[in-house]
Amino acid sequence: MYFYTDEFGSKVFFDELEPPWPIHSCTGYEKAYQNSWRCTSGPVGRFIRTENGELVHADEYLKHVQSERATGKKWDRPIIAVHPRAGRSIYEIGVVRDIISKVNVFKKFNLKSDTRLCSQFLGDLAAENVTQVTLYADDATSGKLASYTFFVWQTTWHALGAVKEDLLYFELEGKPIPGRSAYWMCTDIGYEI
């Protein structure tokens, strides 16, 4: 399975990278795609909404993507960090960009590790080891890359076995720490296939 994204914020999965360019169908991806403002289904197939609001048939859009790829055109898209907000939940599909295997959460939040109060502020984060992961996902509303940096339980991350450049779905929840910035905690993560 191959993943392609472009300057318009579209995401396409292919089973093969040659004609007839079969599009891969994943349950999780289809769910995210169908919920996107960019996708419209009609009696003659799927349509993609471009940045200017025009609806383009998916086949025509795919031809555009292929021609741009053939000419080697590349885009420098801005990467925008998506900051957590306590109580906010998100579901996305993205590519692993950075992994920090073991994080000292006390140091990360500038708290003293030898006080019970600081341990209570951090809750489960103080008791279990976490991995910090950064994934990039397309922001369909702006055409920019959205960057999510979050914590995932170390045991969960190791069991997943993911490495840089892997394509994953992930679900995050914004968690508060009194007197500090909120953080993203991973509630679900895995491969789409």
C-alpha positions, 0 to 999 in steps of 0.5 A: 500500500502506498500513500500520496498527499498533495498541496490541496490537502488530499490523501490517496492510498494506492495498492500499486504505483502504476496504471491503472493506479488502483486506489486502496480502500481502508475502513479507517481511511474511508471513515476519515475521508468520508467525514472530510469536507473535501469529499463528495460522493455522487451517482458517478463516483467520488469528487474532490473539492479543490482549494477554490471550492471547485468539485473535480471528479476523483479520476480527473484529480488523480490524472492531475496528481500523476502529471504533477508527479511525472514532472517532479513538481514538489511543494513546500507546505508549511507545517503547523503545530496543533496544540492540545486543549484540555478535553479536546479529542481528535482522530487523524491519519499521519506519518511518523516523523519523530520518536523519543523513546523514553521521556522524563515527564517531570523534566518536560513539564519543569516539575520536581520528581521528588515531590508527591504534589508534582506526582499527583499533578502528572497522575498516570504519567508519573507512574508509567513510562511514555514515548513522545511521538510526532506525526504529520497529517494533512490539514484538509481545511488549509492544505498545510501539514498539521504536526501532532506531538503526543505521549503514548504509553511505552508498552503500547508503542513498543507493541506496535513496532512503528518506525519513522515514515510509517503511516498510522491512524491515531486518536488523541485527547487533550489532558490538563496539568494544573499550572502547565500547558495541556498535553496530547495523550494517545488513546488509540493508535495503529496501522490502517491495513 
